[in-house]
Amino acid sequence: MTAITRFTPLEDTINDLFRGFFVRPVSYEANHDTVPFRVDIAEKDNAYVLRGDLPGVRKDDINVSIDGDTVAITAEVRNEKEVKDGERVLRTERYSGKFYRAFTLGQEVEENSVQAKYADGVLELTLPKKAAPQAKRITIQ
């Protein structure tokens, strides 16, 4: 199916002119406090496996919290700005800020058995499922 977009030639032309004509030292895009990161979640018989891309994040700046069947991940990227004498920054596209994602899984997680690995900008969490309580059979007298 094709997407329908509104064509406004005057407004689009003016926006394109200002977007590409001037070289600005500050960004004109909206700044966001938090930026989502990409995550893959797979389910095995006894565990969930979560892999998330966190490029440029130090291992010490990642925080994972688990509350029952909810997993929350926060991380912070710090890009040091180094301006040398006689140098003027024309454009900065490197992100500096916080990441946050929270997921509700289908079953509670065994918090004591969680394994976490972080290598090459990829966080991998192995979240073992908590054993479901067995239903009790009640005998009738």
C-alpha positions in Angstrom: 0.0 0.0 0.0 1.3 3.4 -0.8 1.5 6.3 1.6 -0.2 9.5 0.9 1.7 12.7 1.6 0.6 16.3 1.4 2.6 18.3 -1.2 3.1 22.0 -0.2 5.6 23.3 -2.8 6.2 26.7 -1.2 6.7 25.4 2.3 8.9 22.5 1.1 11.1 24.8 -1.0 11.6 27.3 1.9 12.4 24.4 4.3 14.9 22.9 1.8 16.5 26.3 1.3 17.1 26.9 5.0 18.1 23.3 5.6 20.9 23.2 3.0 21.9 26.8 2.4 23.3 27.9 5.8 26.0 26.1 7.7 25.1 26.4 11.3 27.1 25.7 14.4 24.0 24.6 16.3 21.5 21.9 15.4 18.1 22.9 14.2 16.6 19.5 14.8 14.5 18.9 17.9 16.5 17.6 20.8 15.1 14.6 22.7 15.9 13.7 26.3 15.8 10.0 25.5 16.4 8.1 22.3 15.2 4.5 21.8 17.7 1.9 20.8 17.1 -1.2 18.7 16.4 -4.4 20.5 15.7 -8.0 19.4 13.9 -10.3 21.9 13.8 -14.1 21.3 12.0 -16.7 23.4 13.4 -20.1 24.2 11.7 -22.9 26.3 13.3 -21.8 29.5 14.5 -18.2 28.9 14.2 -15.0 27.0 17.2 -13.6 25.1 17.4 -9.9 24.6 20.0 -8.2 22.3 20.2 -4.5 22.1 22.5 -2.1 20.2 24.1 0.5 22.4 27.0 1.9 20.4 29.4 4.2 22.1 28.1 3.3 25.6 30.5 2.3 28.3 29.7 -0.9 30.3 29.6 1.1 33.5 26.9 3.4 32.1 24.3 0.6 31.5 21.7 -0.2 34.1 19.3 -3.1 33.9 16.4 -3.5 36.3 14.0 -6.4 36.5 10.6 -6.3 38.3 8.6 -9.5 37.8 8.0 -9.7 34.1 9.2 -6.2 33.3 12.8 -5.5 32.2 14.0 -1.9 32.0 17.3 -0.8 30.4 18.8 2.7 30.8 22.2 3.8 29.4 24.0 7.1 29.0 26.3 8.2 26.3 28.8 11.0 27.0 30.5 12.6 24.1 33.3 14.8 25.2 33.4 18.1 23.3 36.9 19.0 22.5 37.3 22.4 20.7 40.9 23.4 19.9 42.1 27.0 19.6 41.1 28.5 16.3 38.6 25.8 15.6 34.9 26.3 15.1 32.4 23.5 15.2 30.1 23.7 12.2 27.9 20.7 12.8 27.6 18.1 15.5 25.7 14.8 14.8 27.1 12.6 17.5 24.5 11.9 20.1 25.1 12.6 23.8 22.3 11.7 26.2 20.3 8.9 27.7 18.7 5.7 26.3 15.7 4.0 28.0 13.6 1.0 27.0 11.2 -1.1 29.1 9.6 -4.4 28.1 6.9 -6.6 29.6 7.6 -10.3 28.9 5.0 -13.1 28.9 6.4 -14.7 32.1 8.2 -13.6 35.2 12.0 -13.6 35.2 14.3 -15.4 37.7 16.3 -12.3 38.8 19.1 -14.3 40.5 20.0 -16.2 37.3 20.1 -13.4 34.7 23.3 -13.3 32.6 24.4 -10.1 31.0 27.2 -9.6 28.4 28.3 -6.4 26.6 30.7 -6.5 23.7 31.2 -4.4 20.6 28.3 -2.1 21.4 25.8 -5.0 21.8 24.1 -5.8 25.1 23.0 -9.4 25.4 20.7 -10.5 28.3 19.7 -14.0 29.0 16.6 -13.9 31.2 15.6 -17.3 32.6 11.9 -17.8 33.1 10.6 -18.3 36.6 9.0 -21.7 37.1 5.3 -21.3 37.0 3.6 -22.5 40.2 1.9 -25.9 39.8 -1.8 -25.9 40.3 -2.9 -27.8 43.5 -5.5 -30.4 43.3 -7.9 -30.3 46.2 -9.7 -33.5 47.3 -13.3 -33.1 48.2 -14.4 -35.0 51.3 
